């Protein structure tokens, strides 16, 4: 079992640093840097990737807040609508963020007459490492406790119960996916491969892990994130079919990156 380590803030003299926000910001910065390097290697416009990243990050935070307020904390939102704007109280749904980011990315790339699939595939290359780093913040504040478990990665909580900690598990998941993406980058793959792998992998992991969360709202037995996860898995399977099972039907030819 792992020890319970809680770290919400750090003090540097008169300055208070919030650990969760710092780790999320660090994950965003490193993820965008990795995506930019990937775009540069592919001969794409790195600045466009950075600009796209800024727009999608902003949209993701708005979408994440909407997702949390209206699907995870509906009662509070109805009683006090202004709570939606009190973001310092916490409450963000990453799946809501994904939906908003996807919509914004498609709009932005089409507006700039860029190849949506090429740029989206290059940009998502940096997402797993960003998630791995950002989720460390979730682990350190323990905002996603799971069910009791004797799994070797379970955390010994202060109440004496060993629990799965989803911040830790999702952080590890992000780093593992980043390693697989690096391995994939050394091979010739069709455009859309990273989008496909991310959608299927992340969707499957969230669909599975959310059954072991204890503090989330549920609708007909599933968390809101699990419904989005099902859609991600379906998108991933569609990508596998289009890219590998019927490659001749993908935009006329197989293009590799």
N, C-alpha and C positions, 0 to 999 in steps of 0.2 A: 504494500500500500504506500501511497505517496503522502507526505505530510501536507497539512493545510497551511498554505502560505497566502496571507491576505495583504495586499498593498494597494490602497486606493489613492493615496496622495504622497508626494514627496515635497519636502520643504527645502528650498535653497535660499536661506536668509528670509527676506520678506515675501519671497515668491513661492506660491503653492502650485505644484505641478500635478495635474490629474493623470493618473497612470493610464486609465482606459483611453482617454482622448489622445494622449501622447503616443501610445502604441498604434492606435488607428491611424493617426497622422503619419507616423513612421512607415506603417504598412503601405499607405497610399503613395507616399513619396518613393519608396523603393520599388513598389509595383509599377509605377509609371516610368521610372528610370529603366527597369528591365524591359518594359514594353517598348520604350523608345529605342533601346539598343537593338531589340529584335527587329523593329521597323527599319532601322538604319541598315542592318545586315541584309534585309530583303530588298533594299533599294527604295523603300517607301519614305515619305516625308515625315521625319521624326517630329518636327514642330506640329504637324497636323495631329499626330498621335497625342502629343502633350496637351494641345488645345482640346482635343476630343476627351481626354482624360479629365480635364477640369470641368467641362460641361457635364459629363456623366457622373462625376463624383458629387457635384452639387445636386443633380437630379436624384441620385441614389439616396442622399440624406433626406431629401424631401419625401421621396417615395417610401423610405424606411420609416419615417415618422408617421406618414399616413397609414402604412400597413400596421404599425403597432397600435396607433390610436383607435383605428376603426375595426380592427380584427382581434387584437389582443386585450385592449383596455377600453372597450366600447362603453361600458357603464360609466367610467370616469369621464370620458369625452362628452357623453350626453349630459351628465350632471354639471360639468364645468368645461364648456367648450374652449375656454382660454388655456386650459391645461395643455392643449395641443401645441401651444407656442412656448411652453415652459420646458424647453429641451434640456435644460440643466438638471431636470428631474430624471432624465434618462428615458429610455424606451424607443428602440429602433428595431425594425424587422428587416433583416438583410434580404429576405425574399421580396419584400416590397421595394427595396432598393434595386434589386436586380431588374424587376419589371420596368421601373422608371428609367434605369440606365439603358436598357435595351431600346426602349422607345426613343430616348434622346439620342442615342448613338446612330440609329438608323436615320433619324431626321437630320442630324448634323452632317453625316457623311453624304447623304443625298444632296443636301443644300450646297455642299462644297464639291459636288460632282466627283466624289472619290469612290473607288471600288469598295462597296460596303463589306463584302466578304473578306477581301484581302486585309483591309485595315482593322476590321473587327477581330479577325483571327490573330493578327499581330498584337493587337492591344490586349486581348484576353490572355496572352502568353504571360503577362506580368501579374495577373490576378491571383493565382494560387500562392505565390510568395507573399503578396500583400495580405491575403487572408490569414496565412500562417502567422505572420507578425502581429496583425491586428487582433487576432483571437487570443494572443497571449494576454492582452489587456482584459479580455472577458474572463480568462482563467484567474488572473490575479485579484479580480474583484468578485469572482464566484457568483456571477449573475445568472448562470444557467445550470443549477444543480440538477442531478439526475437521480435515478432510483438507486437503492442500496445494492451494492455489488461487491464480490470478492475478486473482481478482475484486477490484474496486477497494476493497472493504471488508475484504479479507483483512488479517491482522495479521502483521507481520514478527517471528516468534518468535526467541528468543535463539540457537536452533540454526541460524539463517539461512534457515529454511523459512517461506514465507508461507502462513498457514493461515486457514481460516474460524474465527472465534471465535463460538461459539454464544451466549455471554452477550451479546455486542454485537448479534448479529442478532436475538435474541429481545427485547432491549431496544427496538431500533428497531421491531420488530413491535408491541410493546405501545403505543408512542407513536403509531404509525400507526393502530392500532385505536381508540385514544382519540380521535383526530381524526375518524375516521369516526363514532364514537358521538356526538360533539358535533354533527356534521352531521346525523345521524339525529334528534337531539333537537329539531331545528328543524322537524321534519316530523311529521305525524300518522301514527302507526304502531300496529299492534295489539299488545296485551300479549303478551309472549313474543318480540318482535322482537330485543331485545338478547341474550337467551339463545340464540336461533337463530343470529344472526350470530357470536356468540362461539364457540359450539360448532363451527360449520362452519369458520370462519376459523382458530381456534387449532388445531383438530384437523388441518386440511389442512397448515398450516405445520409443525407438529411431525412429521407423517407424512413430509413432504418433507425437512426439515432433518436428521432423525435418520439418514438414509442417509449423511450426511457427517460423523457423529461417529465418533471413533476410540477412545474409552475406555469405551464402554458395553457391558454384557452384551447378548448377542443370543440369541434363541430362534427357530429356524427362519428365520434371516435378518433378523428384526426385533427392535428394542429393546422392552423392556416398555412404554415410553411410546408406541410406535407402535401397539400393540394397543389402548390406551386411545384414541389418536388416531383410529383407525378407528371406534370407538364414538361419539366426538364428532362426526365427520363424518356418520355415519349419523343421529345425533340432530338435527344441523343440517338435513339433507335432509328429515327427517320434519317439522321445524318449518316449513320452507319450504312443504312440501305442505299442512300444516294451516292455516298463517296466510295464505298467498297463493294457492295453487292451489285449495284447498277451504275458503275462509274461513267459509262458512256452516255448516261442521261443527265449528267451534271453540267449544265451550261455548255453543252456541246462537246466538251473535252475535259480531260483531267489536267488541271493546272497544279503544279507543285510548288511548295515553299520550303 
